[in-house]
Amino acid sequence: MEDNQEFYSSCTNCKYFVQHYRKDGMYYKKVNCGHCLNFRLKMDMRKSFPFINGCEKWEEDVTTSQNYEEVIANAVNYMASSLPAIQIFIHDYITKK
């Protein structure tokens, strides 16, 4: 069922949906609930997720598999640009001891 989620306007593929997880040993696993960050919905409605067919405020999550690689590449580039500052911090921290 998860493989076909992109074809449905459900909460799980809405840009406002935040999935909840539970810790299972060293890993986290999805649980069948989450919450909505769309503040145009009433608070009590935002706690009752996921809705299978979404709601009238549903919007497509633009972080789909087609641009997932781009998102990862941007994150890696950002981390790479931060490495010199991290290296200086570590060096200064070690030499102060």
N, C-alpha and C positions, 0 to 999 in steps of 0.2 A: 504494500500500500504506500509506503514512503516514497518509492520510486515514481509514483504517479501523482504526487502531491502538487507538482507544478501546474497540473491541468485544472485544479480546483481553486476557487476563491475561498480557501479556508483560513482560519486564523494562523495556522502554522506556516503559511507562506505570505503573510501580511507583513508589511514593513514595521508595523507597530507591535507585533507580537514578540514577547520575550519568553523563550522556552525555559522551563524549570528542569533541574537535574538533581539526581541523588548520587552520593558517593558510594561506590561499590569497590572496596579495596583501594587500589591505586587509581581507579578510573571513575569517570562520571558517566552516568547513563541517563537518557531522557526519561522523564516521567510524563504521564498523560495530562499535563496541565501547564499553565504558564499565566502570564498576565499581559495586559494591553497597556501601551504607553500613549494611546490616543486620548488626550484630555478633553476631546469633544464628546466623549461618552461619559455617562454617569458612573460614579465610583463603584456602585454595586454591580453594574454591568461589566466593568473592566476586570472584575475578579472572577468571573464565571467562564473562563476560557479553557480550552479552545472550542469555538463553535465550528462544526463541520462545514457549514456553508458560508462562513464568514458573517459579516454584518454590513449594514449600509455604509459604514465608514472604511471598508476594506480598501487598501491600496497595495499594489504589487510591490514586493520586496525587490529592489533593484540589484541586490547582491545575490545574483543567481549564478549558476554554474558557468554561464558564458563570460562573465566578468570576474569570476572568482580568482582566476590566475592573475588578473590585473591587480586586484586587491592585495593578494599575497605578495606580488612583485613590489608594490608600493610600500608595504610594511617592511619587507626585507631591505629595500633601499633606504628607508628611514632609519632602520636599525644600523645599517652600515655607515650612514652619515653620522651616527651618534657614537660610534666606536672610538674615535680619537678623544672625545671628551671623557668617555668612560676610562680610557687608558690613563689619561692625565689624573683623573680623580683617584684611581687605584694607586698609581705611582705616588702621589702626594700623601695618600692615606698610609701607605707602607713606610714611606720615609719619615713620617712624623712619629712613628713608634719608637 
